[in-house]
Amino acid sequence: MKLHLIALASVAVAGGLAAAVAVAQPAGGPFGLLAFDANADGKVTRAEFDAAQKAHFGQIDANKDGTATPEEFKAFRETQAVKIKAERSQERFAALDADGNGQVSAAEFAKATAERGERGPGGHRGRGGHGKMERVGGHGPDGKGPDGKGRGLRADDNADGKLTFAEFSARGVEGFTRADANKDGTVTVAELQALRPGKR
């Protein structure tokens, strides 16, 4: 799913490929590999990974001063949440609008309600909660970890309250280097799979 890949890409860019491995295997490629694979050749080069990190950092660094502050991280998370909510709403409406005419008829609504009753809330069969994004690295809903630091600022090595691109990208580079088992500057699906728990 496109949204899941985007979300996973954000996690992996900020926290390194190892974090992506721990999250899930989304459709479109193990561990969101295709989120970084710009030329769709089934592998990620260091250049592709670096470009993804720079693009992600650029989205967070709203005032383009070369640093990311807690306020910018918060604003970025809120903006992404709004986009995800809007896209999910569109997807739900499209699922209800079976004939694609831009309107949901009583019959379409009744059919969807009956199907939802069989599967349970959130599209799961039987009882179940709505789909929720899992927390990564012990971060709560406010984006802060057990140490009280925000998800991004845990990489603030000089403790100045903001992140430079070097600080932001350090964990990602470390994760890429660790995943690149044969040190050829490219991470393949097989190398990512080897990082899975129990396969090391």
LINHU-V424107 format. One record per residue. N is the residue number from 1. RES is the residue in three letters. PSI is psi in radians with two decimals (999 if undefined). OMEGA is omega in radians with two decimals (NA if undefined). Layout:
n=N res=RES psi=PSI omega=OMEGA
n=N res=RES psi=PSI omega=OMEGA
This chain:
n=1 res=MET psi=2.33 omega=-3.05
n=2 res=LYS psi=-0.81 omega=-3.11
n=3 res=LEU psi=-0.72 omega=-3.11
n=4 res=HIS psi=-0.68 omega=3.10
n=5 res=LEU psi=-0.72 omega=3.13
n=6 res=ILE psi=-0.78 omega=3.13
n=7 res=ALA psi=-0.73 omega=3.13
n=8 res=LEU psi=-0.65 omega=3.10
n=9 res=ALA psi=-0.73 omega=3.13
n=10 res=SER psi=-0.77 omega=-3.14
n=11 res=VAL psi=-0.80 omega=-3.07
n=12 res=ALA psi=-0.68 omega=3.14
n=13 res=VAL psi=-0.77 omega=-3.09
n=14 res=ALA psi=-0.63 omega=-3.01
n=15 res=GLY psi=0.03 omega=3.13
n=16 res=GLY psi=2.82 omega=-3.11
n=17 res=LEU psi=-0.51 omega=-3.14
n=18 res=ALA psi=-0.62 omega=3.11
n=19 res=ALA psi=-0.68 omega=3.13
n=20 res=ALA psi=-0.69 omega=-3.14
n=21 res=VAL psi=-0.65 omega=-3.08
n=22 res=ALA psi=-0.30 omega=-3.02
n=23 res=VAL psi=-1.06 omega=-3.03
n=24 res=ALA psi=3.05 omega=2.99
n=25 res=GLN psi=1.57 omega=-3.11
n=26 res=PRO psi=2.84 omega=3.03
n=27 res=ALA psi=2.57 omega=3.13
n=28 res=GLY psi=0.02 omega=3.08
n=29 res=GLY psi=2.46 omega=-3.14
n=30 res=PRO psi=2.32 omega=3.02
n=31 res=PHE psi=0.43 omega=3.11
n=32 res=GLY psi=0.41 omega=-3.10
n=33 res=LEU psi=-0.73 omega=-3.07
n=34 res=LEU psi=-0.26 omega=3.08
n=35 res=ALA psi=-0.41 omega=3.14
n=36 res=PHE psi=-0.32 omega=-3.03
n=37 res=ASP psi=1.44 omega=-3.02
n=38 res=ALA psi=-0.63 omega=-3.10
n=39 res=ASN psi=0.18 omega=3.04
n=40 res=ALA psi=0.72 omega=3.12
n=41 res=ASP psi=0.17 omega=3.07
n=42 res=GLY psi=0.21 omega=3.09
n=43 res=LYS psi=2.83 omega=-3.11
n=44 res=VAL psi=2.14 omega=3.08
n=45 res=THR psi=2.86 omega=3.09
n=46 res=ARG psi=-0.64 omega=3.12
n=47 res=ALA psi=-0.74 omega=3.11
n=48 res=GLU psi=-0.74 omega=-3.13
n=49 res=PHE psi=-0.77 omega=3.11
n=50 res=ASP psi=-0.72 omega=3.14
n=51 res=ALA psi=-0.68 omega=3.12
n=52 res=ALA psi=-0.72 omega=3.12
n=53 res=GLN psi=-0.77 omega=-3.14
n=54 res=LYS psi=-0.71 omega=3.13
n=55 res=ALA psi=-0.74 omega=-3.13
n=56 res=HIS psi=-0.77 omega=3.12
n=57 res=PHE psi=-0.69 omega=3.12
n=58 res=GLY psi=-0.56 omega=3.09
n=59 res=GLN psi=-0.63 omega=-3.13
n=60 res=ILE psi=-0.73 omega=-3.10
n=61 res=ASP psi=1.36 omega=-3.00
n=62 res=ALA psi=-0.67 omega=-3.10
n=63 res=ASN psi=0.07 omega=3.04
n=64 res=LYS psi=0.70 omega=3.11
n=65 res=ASP psi=0.11 omega=3.11
n=66 res=GLY psi=0.07 omega=3.07
n=67 res=THR psi=2.73 omega=3.10
n=68 res=ALA psi=2.15 omega=-3.11
n=69 res=THR psi=2.91 omega=3.08
n=70 res=PRO psi=-0.67 omega=3.13
n=71 res=GLU psi=-0.68 omega=3.12
n=72 res=GLU psi=-0.67 omega=3.07
n=73 res=PHE psi=-0.78 omega=-3.13
n=74 res=LYS psi=-0.80 omega=-3.14
n=75 res=ALA psi=-0.70 omega=3.13
n=76 res=PHE psi=-0.80 omega=3.13
n=77 res=ARG psi=-0.76 omega=-3.12
n=78 res=GLU psi=-0.71 omega=3.12
n=79 res=THR psi=-0.77 omega=3.13
n=80 res=GLN psi=-0.69 omega=3.14
n=81 res=ALA psi=-0.71 omega=3.12
n=82 res=VAL psi=-0.75 omega=3.14
n=83 res=LYS psi=-0.76 omega=-3.13
n=84 res=ILE psi=-0.75 omega=3.13
n=85 res=LYS psi=-0.76 omega=-3.13
n=86 res=ALA psi=-0.75 omega=-3.13
n=87 res=GLU psi=-0.67 omega=3.10
n=88 res=ARG psi=-0.68 omega=3.10
n=89 res=SER psi=-0.74 omega=3.11
n=90 res=GLN psi=-0.71 omega=3.13
n=91 res=GLU psi=-0.72 omega=3.13
n=92 res=ARG psi=-0.74 omega=3.13
n=93 res=PHE psi=-0.76 omega=-3.14
n=94 res=ALA psi=-0.62 omega=3.13
n=95 res=ALA psi=-0.62 omega=3.11
n=96 res=LEU psi=-0.67 omega=-3.07
n=97 res=ASP psi=1.30 omega=-3.01
n=98 res=ALA psi=-0.62 omega=-3.10
n=99 res=ASP psi=-0.01 omega=3.04
n=100 res=GLY psi=0.49 omega=-3.12
n=101 res=ASN psi=0.12 omega=3.11
n=102 res=GLY psi=0.13 omega=3.12
n=103 res=GLN psi=2.62 omega=3.09
n=104 res=VAL psi=1.99 omega=-3.14
n=105 res=SER psi=2.92 omega=3.11
n=106 res=ALA psi=-0.66 omega=-3.13
n=107 res=ALA psi=-0.75 omega=3.11
n=108 res=GLU psi=-0.74 omega=3.14
n=109 res=PHE psi=-0.76 omega=-3.14
n=110 res=ALA psi=-0.73 omega=3.14
n=111 res=LYS psi=-0.77 omega=3.14
n=112 res=ALA psi=-0.68 omega=3.13
n=113 res=THR psi=-0.73 omega=3.13
n=114 res=ALA psi=-0.75 omega=3.13
n=115 res=GLU psi=-0.66 omega=3.14
n=116 res=ARG psi=-0.60 omega=3.11
n=117 res=GLY psi=-0.61 omega=3.11
n=118 res=GLU psi=-0.69 omega=-3.06
n=119 res=ARG psi=-0.41 omega=-3.04
n=120 res=GLY psi=2.89 omega=-3.13
n=121 res=PRO psi=2.51 omega=3.09
n=122 res=GLY psi=0.08 omega=3.09
n=123 res=GLY psi=0.13 omega=-3.14
n=124 res=HIS psi=2.50 omega=-3.14
n=125 res=ARG psi=2.48 omega=-3.13
n=126 res=GLY psi=-2.81 omega=3.14
n=127 res=ARG psi=2.55 omega=3.12
n=128 res=GLY psi=2.73 omega=-3.13
n=129 res=GLY psi=3.01 omega=3.07
n=130 res=HIS psi=2.66 omega=3.14
n=131 res=GLY psi=2.31 omega=3.12
n=132 res=LYS psi=2.50 omega=3.05
n=133 res=MET psi=2.29 omega=3.12
n=134 res=GLU psi=2.55 omega=3.06
n=135 res=ARG psi=2.52 omega=-3.13
n=136 res=VAL psi=2.29 omega=3.07
n=137 res=GLY psi=0.41 omega=3.06
n=138 res=GLY psi=0.33 omega=3.14
n=139 res=HIS psi=2.42 omega=3.12
n=140 res=GLY psi=-3.08 omega=-3.11
n=141 res=PRO psi=-0.33 omega=3.11
n=142 res=ASP psi=0.03 omega=3.11
n=143 res=GLY psi=0.14 omega=-3.13
n=144 res=LYS psi=2.58 omega=3.12
n=145 res=GLY psi=-3.07 omega=-3.13
n=146 res=PRO psi=-0.44 omega=-3.12
n=147 res=ASP psi=0.03 omega=3.11
n=148 res=GLY psi=-0.08 omega=3.14
n=149 res=LYS psi=2.59 omega=3.09
n=150 res=GLY psi=2.81 omega=-3.11
n=151 res=ARG psi=-0.79 omega=-3.11
n=152 res=GLY psi=-0.73 omega=-3.00
n=153 res=LEU psi=-0.01 omega=3.04
n=154 res=ARG psi=-0.28 omega=3.12
n=155 res=ALA psi=0.17 omega=-3.10
n=156 res=ASP psi=1.46 omega=-3.01
n=157 res=ASP psi=-0.67 omega=-3.10
n=158 res=ASN psi=0.13 omega=3.03
n=159 res=ALA psi=0.70 omega=3.12
n=160 res=ASP psi=0.14 omega=3.07
n=161 res=GLY psi=0.19 omega=3.10
n=162 res=LYS psi=2.84 omega=-3.11
n=163 res=LEU psi=2.33 omega=2.93
n=164 res=THR psi=2.94 omega=3.11
n=165 res=PHE psi=-0.65 omega=3.14
n=166 res=ALA psi=-0.77 omega=3.13
n=167 res=GLU psi=-0.75 omega=-3.13
n=168 res=PHE psi=-0.70 omega=-3.02
n=169 res=SER psi=-0.18 omega=-3.02
n=170 res=ALA psi=-0.81 omega=-3.12
n=171 res=ARG psi=-0.63 omega=3.11
n=172 res=GLY psi=-0.74 omega=3.11
n=173 res=VAL psi=-0.74 omega=3.12
n=174 res=GLU psi=-0.75 omega=3.12
n=175 res=GLY psi=-0.73 omega=3.12
n=176 res=PHE psi=-0.79 omega=-3.13
n=177 res=THR psi=-0.72 omega=3.14
n=178 res=ARG psi=-0.69 omega=-3.12
n=179 res=ALA psi=-0.53 omega=-3.10
n=180 res=ASP psi=1.34 omega=-3.00
n=181 res=ALA psi=-0.68 omega=-3.09
n=182 res=ASN psi=0.11 omega=3.04
n=183 res=LYS psi=0.72 omega=3.11
n=184 res=ASP psi=0.15 omega=3.12
n=185 res=GLY psi=0.19 omega=-3.13
n=186 res=THR psi=2.41 omega=3.08
n=187 res=VAL psi=2.18 omega=-3.13
n=188 res=THR psi=2.95 omega=3.08
n=189 res=VAL psi=-0.75 omega=-3.13
n=190 res=ALA psi=-0.71 omega=3.12
n=191 res=GLU psi=-0.66 omega=3.09
n=192 res=LEU psi=-0.71 omega=3.14
n=193 res=GLN psi=-0.58 omega=-3.14
n=194 res=ALA psi=-0.35 omega=3.12
n=195 res=LEU psi=-0.17 omega=-3.12
n=196 res=ARG psi=2.51 omega=3.10
n=197 res=PRO psi=2.38 omega=3.13
n=198 res=GLY psi=-0.09 omega=-3.14
n=199 res=LYS psi=0.12 omega=-3.14
n=200 res=ARG psi=999 omega=NA
